[in-house]
Every structure is written in C-alpha cells, then in structure tokens.
C-alpha cells in the first residue's frame, strides 16, 4: 500500500476504542522514489561554469586599474541602495 501526501492512517482493519489512552500500532509506510542525485553531466557543467566565472573575476581584478575597481565598487553600492558619501 502506497500512501500519498496528506493521507491519514487506515484504521478500518481494526476498531479503535475511543476510551483507550493511546494507539499502540499505526501502519506508516514511506516510499522514496527520488534519490536527489544530479547526473554527472550537470555537475561537470556547473563546475566548469564556476571555474570560468571565478577565473574571469580573478583575472579581471588582477589586471584592472585601482581607479576602475574603486569606481565599479562605488557604482555597485549605489545600485544596491547603500549610501557611501
């Protein structure tokens, strides 16, 4: 028997005495159908994209002039709404 989200336990097989203090046994079966593992091609593509983006940032910051970096940081602060002066 497979349960769906929101299903209640099936008590039709045995009557429950409303005077009892607790239910001693409940049939709760959970079936997992998704393993959550990404395919290797997706992981490799994500890793290559992160590598390329990181190399671009390191290379760009390494060869940029200090004034250009300052102006870029200043513009980003204004774009996010942070006051800086």
VMD Tcl script that builds the backbone (N, CA, C; Angstrom):
set m [mol new atoms 255]
animate dup $m
set s [atomselect $m all]
$s set {name element resname resid chain x y z} {
  {N N UNK 1 A 0.851 -1.172 0.000}
  {CA C UNK 1 A 0.000 0.000 0.000}
  {C C UNK 1 A 0.898 1.236 0.000}
  {N N UNK 2 A 0.690 2.118 -0.924}
  {CA C UNK 2 A 1.473 3.348 -1.018}
  {C C UNK 2 A 0.628 4.517 -0.547}
  {N N UNK 3 A 1.176 5.310 0.339}
  {CA C UNK 3 A 0.456 6.473 0.852}
  {C C UNK 3 A 0.861 7.713 0.072}
  {N N UNK 4 A -0.064 8.593 -0.094}
  {CA C UNK 4 A 0.172 9.873 -0.751}
  {C C UNK 4 A 0.243 10.953 0.324}
  {N N UNK 5 A 0.868 12.110 0.003}
  {CA C UNK 5 A 0.918 13.196 0.996}
  {C C UNK 5 A -0.496 13.587 1.439}
  {N N UNK 6 A -0.695 13.691 2.703}
  {CA C UNK 6 A -1.985 14.092 3.256}
  {C C UNK 6 A -2.881 12.928 3.634}
  {N N UNK 7 A -2.493 11.688 3.274}
  {CA C UNK 7 A -3.307 10.531 3.641}
  {C C UNK 7 A -3.273 10.331 5.153}
  {N N UNK 8 A -4.371 9.872 5.670}
  {CA C UNK 8 A -4.468 9.545 7.089}
  {C C UNK 8 A -4.264 8.052 7.265}
  {N N UNK 9 A -3.822 7.618 8.434}
  {CA C UNK 9 A -3.667 6.175 8.677}
  {C C UNK 9 A -4.991 5.440 8.492}
  {N N UNK 10 A -4.921 4.222 7.988}
  {CA C UNK 10 A -6.102 3.410 7.739}
  {C C UNK 10 A -6.417 2.579 8.984}
  {N N UNK 11 A -7.493 2.932 9.671}
  {CA C UNK 11 A -7.898 2.219 10.877}
  {C C UNK 11 A -9.084 1.289 10.614}
  {N N UNK 12 A -9.397 1.033 9.343}
  {CA C UNK 12 A -10.565 0.213 9.033}
  {C C UNK 12 A -10.339 -1.259 9.337}
  {N N UNK 13 A -9.110 -1.699 9.450}
  {CA C UNK 13 A -8.822 -3.106 9.688}
  {C C UNK 13 A -9.101 -3.515 11.135}
  {N N UNK 14 A -9.000 -2.615 12.058}
  {CA C UNK 14 A -9.259 -2.934 13.452}
  {C C UNK 14 A -9.979 -1.742 14.105}
  {N N UNK 15 A -10.972 -2.023 14.871}
  {CA C UNK 15 A -11.694 -0.916 15.524}
  {C C UNK 15 A -10.849 -0.281 16.625}
  {N N UNK 16 A -11.009 1.011 16.787}
  {CA C UNK 16 A -10.291 1.738 17.833}
  {C C UNK 16 A -11.274 2.067 18.947}
  {N N UNK 17 A -10.880 1.713 20.120}
  {CA C UNK 17 A -11.698 2.013 21.280}
  {C C UNK 17 A -11.464 3.477 21.644}
  {N N UNK 18 A -12.480 4.315 21.572}
  {CA C UNK 18 A -12.276 5.741 21.884}
  {C C UNK 18 A -11.875 5.983 23.329}
  {N N UNK 19 A -12.074 4.984 24.202}
  {CA C UNK 19 A -11.699 5.150 25.600}
  {C C UNK 19 A -10.233 4.831 25.854}
  {N N UNK 20 A -9.540 4.250 24.864}
  {CA C UNK 20 A -8.138 3.885 25.091}
  {C C UNK 20 A -7.275 5.143 25.163}
  {N N UNK 21 A -6.243 5.056 25.964}
  {CA C UNK 21 A -5.384 6.230 26.187}
  {C C UNK 21 A -4.482 6.511 25.005}
  {N N UNK 22 A -4.048 5.474 24.278}
  {CA C UNK 22 A -3.129 5.685 23.160}
  {C C UNK 22 A -3.296 4.574 22.140}
  {N N UNK 23 A -2.979 4.866 20.922}
  {CA C UNK 23 A -2.974 3.865 19.870}
  {C C UNK 23 A -1.607 3.201 19.914}
  {N N UNK 24 A -1.570 1.897 19.990}
  {CA C UNK 24 A -0.296 1.202 20.163}
  {C C UNK 24 A 0.394 0.887 18.845}
  {N N UNK 25 A -0.340 0.835 17.751}
  {CA C UNK 25 A 0.286 0.468 16.478}
  {C C UNK 25 A -0.369 1.247 15.345}
  {N N UNK 26 A 0.454 1.857 14.504}
  {CA C UNK 26 A -0.027 2.587 13.340}
  {C C UNK 26 A 0.836 2.170 12.161}
  {N N UNK 27 A 0.206 1.798 11.063}
  {CA C UNK 27 A 0.934 1.383 9.865}
  {C C UNK 27 A 1.329 2.633 9.080}
  {N N UNK 28 A 2.604 2.969 9.095}
  {CA C UNK 28 A 3.104 4.151 8.380}
  {C C UNK 28 A 4.226 3.695 7.444}
  {N N UNK 29 A 3.950 3.598 6.173}
  {CA C UNK 29 A 4.942 3.180 5.199}
  {C C UNK 29 A 5.286 4.359 4.316}
  {N N UNK 30 A 6.578 4.633 4.174}
  {CA C UNK 30 A 7.035 5.741 3.340}
  {C C UNK 30 A 7.843 5.163 2.193}
  {N N UNK 31 A 7.497 5.548 0.985}
  {CA C UNK 31 A 8.215 5.076 -0.190}
  {C C UNK 31 A 8.915 6.260 -0.838}
  {N N UNK 32 A 10.243 6.158 -0.996}
  {CA C UNK 32 A 11.028 7.207 -1.641}
  {C C UNK 32 A 11.223 6.840 -3.105}
  {N N UNK 33 A 10.919 7.763 -3.999}
  {CA C UNK 33 A 11.070 7.484 -5.417}
  {C C UNK 33 A 12.131 8.361 -6.074}
  {N N UNK 34 A 12.634 9.379 -5.367}
  {CA C UNK 34 A 13.620 10.294 -5.940}
  {C C UNK 34 A 14.878 10.246 -5.107}
  {N N UNK 35 A 16.015 9.983 -5.757}
  {CA C UNK 35 A 17.255 9.848 -4.998}
  {C C UNK 35 A 17.929 11.185 -4.739}
  {N N UNK 36 A 17.637 12.208 -5.535}
  {CA C UNK 36 A 18.212 13.532 -5.305}
  {C C UNK 36 A 19.627 13.691 -5.825}
  {N N UNK 37 A 20.116 12.772 -6.633}
  {CA C UNK 37 A 21.469 12.866 -7.162}
  {C C UNK 37 A 21.402 13.432 -8.572}
  {N N UNK 38 A 22.205 14.457 -8.827}
  {CA C UNK 38 A 22.241 15.053 -10.157}
  {C C UNK 38 A 23.099 14.209 -11.086}
  {N N UNK 39 A 22.785 14.219 -12.381}
  {CA C UNK 39 A 23.618 13.488 -13.334}
  {C C UNK 39 A 25.029 14.088 -13.394}
  {N N UNK 40 A 25.991 13.275 -13.797}
  {CA C UNK 40 A 27.385 13.724 -13.854}
  {C C UNK 40 A 27.560 14.890 -14.817}
  {N N UNK 41 A 26.839 14.904 -15.923}
  {CA C UNK 41 A 26.990 15.999 -16.888}
  {C C UNK 41 A 26.552 17.333 -16.289}
  {N N UNK 42 A 25.517 17.322 -15.470}
  {CA C UNK 42 A 25.052 18.558 -14.827}
  {C C UNK 42 A 26.076 19.050 -13.817}
  {N N UNK 43 A 26.655 18.127 -13.036}
  {CA C UNK 43 A 27.666 18.526 -12.055}
  {C C UNK 43 A 28.919 19.062 -12.741}
  {N N UNK 44 A 29.339 18.423 -13.831}
  {CA C UNK 44 A 30.533 18.878 -14.553}
  {C C UNK 44 A 30.286 20.239 -15.179}
  {N N UNK 45 A 29.110 20.446 -15.771}
  {CA C UNK 45 A 28.787 21.736 -16.370}
  {C C UNK 45 A 28.770 22.842 -15.313}
  {N N UNK 46 A 28.194 22.565 -14.151}
  {CA C UNK 46 A 28.181 23.554 -13.069}
  {C C UNK 46 A 29.577 23.872 -12.574}
  {N N UNK 47 A 30.415 22.847 -12.451}
  {CA C UNK 47 A 31.795 23.059 -12.020}
  {C C UNK 47 A 32.587 23.875 -13.020}
  {N N UNK 48 A 32.418 23.586 -14.302}
  {CA C UNK 48 A 33.131 24.358 -15.341}
  {C C UNK 48 A 32.656 25.813 -15.384}
  {N N UNK 49 A 31.368 26.020 -15.208}
  {CA C UNK 49 A 30.851 27.389 -15.177}
  {C C UNK 49 A 31.415 28.151 -13.977}
  {N N UNK 50 A 31.463 27.522 -12.819}
  {CA C UNK 50 A 32.027 28.171 -11.631}
  {C C UNK 50 A 33.512 28.458 -11.821}
  {N N UNK 51 A 34.230 27.532 -12.433}
  {CA C UNK 51 A 35.653 27.729 -12.700}
  {C C UNK 51 A 35.877 28.899 -13.654}
  {N N UNK 52 A 35.098 28.960 -14.729}
  {CA C UNK 52 A 35.237 30.046 -15.700}
  {C C UNK 52 A 34.880 31.391 -15.076}
  {N N UNK 53 A 33.816 31.439 -14.304}
  {CA C UNK 53 A 33.411 32.691 -13.666}
  {C C UNK 53 A 34.451 33.152 -12.644}
  {N N UNK 54 A 34.949 32.216 -11.843}
  {CA C UNK 54 A 35.992 32.566 -10.879}
  {C C UNK 54 A 37.262 33.050 -11.552}
  {N N UNK 55 A 37.682 32.380 -12.635}
  {CA C UNK 55 A 38.870 32.815 -13.374}
  {C C UNK 55 A 38.662 34.200 -13.971}
  {N N UNK 56 A 37.463 34.462 -14.470}
  {CA C UNK 56 A 37.165 35.792 -15.022}
  {C C UNK 56 A 37.285 36.863 -13.939}
  {N N UNK 57 A 36.733 36.607 -12.755}
  {CA C UNK 57 A 36.817 37.599 -11.680}
  {C C UNK 57 A 38.254 37.803 -11.211}
  {N N UNK 58 A 39.010 36.732 -11.041}
  {CA C UNK 58 A 40.405 36.859 -10.607}
  {C C UNK 58 A 41.228 37.587 -11.660}
  {N N UNK 59 A 41.070 37.198 -12.902}
  {CA C UNK 59 A 41.825 37.823 -13.991}
  {C C UNK 59 A 41.425 39.288 -14.141}
  {N N UNK 60 A 40.108 39.549 -14.071}
  {CA C UNK 60 A 39.629 40.927 -14.226}
  {C C UNK 60 A 40.104 41.826 -13.101}
  {N N UNK 61 A 40.078 41.334 -11.882}
  {CA C UNK 61 A 40.526 42.151 -10.755}
  {C C UNK 61 A 42.046 42.280 -10.734}
  {N N UNK 62 A 42.744 41.283 -11.242}
  {CA C UNK 62 A 44.213 41.328 -11.240}
  {C C UNK 62 A 44.788 42.313 -12.235}
  {N N UNK 63 A 44.127 42.495 -13.355}
  {CA C UNK 63 A 44.651 43.380 -14.401}
  {C C UNK 63 A 43.935 44.725 -14.480}
  {N N UNK 64 A 42.934 44.945 -13.664}
  {CA C UNK 64 A 42.211 46.221 -13.702}
  {C C UNK 64 A 42.976 47.272 -12.912}
  {N N UNK 65 A 42.801 48.519 -13.306}
  {CA C UNK 65 A 43.413 49.636 -12.577}
  {C C UNK 65 A 42.650 49.852 -11.269}
  {N N UNK 66 A 43.336 50.365 -10.282}
  {CA C UNK 66 A 42.724 50.587 -8.974}
  {C C UNK 66 A 41.537 51.537 -9.068}
  {N N UNK 67 A 41.652 52.548 -9.905}
  {CA C UNK 67 A 40.556 53.514 -10.049}
  {C C UNK 67 A 39.315 52.841 -10.648}
  {N N UNK 68 A 39.529 51.932 -11.585}
  {CA C UNK 68 A 38.392 51.227 -12.196}
  {C C UNK 68 A 37.700 50.336 -11.171}
  {N N UNK 69 A 38.482 49.648 -10.317}
  {CA C UNK 69 A 37.882 48.821 -9.278}
  {C C UNK 69 A 37.105 49.656 -8.274}
  {N N UNK 70 A 37.683 50.816 -7.904}
  {CA C UNK 70 A 37.001 51.692 -6.952}
  {C C UNK 70 A 35.694 52.208 -7.549}
  {N N UNK 71 A 35.738 52.642 -8.805}
  {CA C UNK 71 A 34.525 53.162 -9.443}
  {C C UNK 71 A 33.458 52.072 -9.576}
  {N N UNK 72 A 33.879 50.861 -9.884}
  {CA C UNK 72 A 32.931 49.757 -10.016}
  {C C UNK 72 A 32.280 49.448 -8.669}
  {N N UNK 73 A 33.090 49.370 -7.617}
  {CA C UNK 73 A 32.538 49.114 -6.286}
  {C C UNK 73 A 31.599 50.237 -5.857}
  {N N UNK 74 A 31.962 51.462 -6.187}
  {CA C UNK 74 A 31.134 52.628 -5.861}
  {C C UNK 74 A 29.792 52.550 -6.581}
  {N N UNK 75 A 29.812 52.193 -7.860}
  {CA C UNK 75 A 28.569 52.094 -8.627}
  {C C UNK 75 A 27.688 50.948 -8.122}
  {N N UNK 76 A 28.304 49.853 -7.723}
  {CA C UNK 76 A 27.535 48.721 -7.202}
  {C C UNK 76 A 26.871 49.103 -5.883}
  {N N UNK 77 A 27.573 49.833 -5.044}
  {CA C UNK 77 A 26.970 50.282 -3.782}
  {C C UNK 77 A 25.748 51.143 -4.057}
  {N N UNK 78 A 25.859 52.055 -5.015}
  {CA C UNK 78 A 24.705 52.899 -5.358}
  {C C UNK 78 A 23.576 52.055 -5.956}
  {N N UNK 79 A 23.904 51.057 -6.786}
  {CA C UNK 79 A 22.881 50.221 -7.409}
  {C C UNK 79 A 22.097 49.426 -6.358}
  {N N UNK 80 A 22.764 49.013 -5.277}
  {CA C UNK 80 A 22.078 48.281 -4.209}
  {C C UNK 80 A 21.435 49.205 -3.188}
  {N N UNK 81 A 21.601 50.490 -3.346}
  {CA C UNK 81 A 20.945 51.446 -2.466}
  {C C UNK 81 A 21.693 51.747 -1.187}
  {N N UNK 82 A 22.977 51.401 -1.102}
  {CA C UNK 82 A 23.773 51.725 0.088}
  {C C UNK 82 A 24.373 53.120 -0.071}
  {N N UNK 83 A 24.164 53.980 0.906}
  {CA C UNK 83 A 24.821 55.281 0.815}
  {C C UNK 83 A 26.305 55.139 1.112}
  {N N UNK 84 A 27.121 55.900 0.411}
  {CA C UNK 84 A 28.552 55.783 0.659}
  {C C UNK 84 A 29.211 57.147 0.875}
  {N N UNK 85 A 28.488 58.219 0.668}
  {CA C UNK 85 A 29.058 59.543 0.973}
  {C C UNK 85 A 27.960 60.547 1.181}
}
mol reanalyze $m
mol bondsrecalc $m
mol representation Tube
mol addrep $m
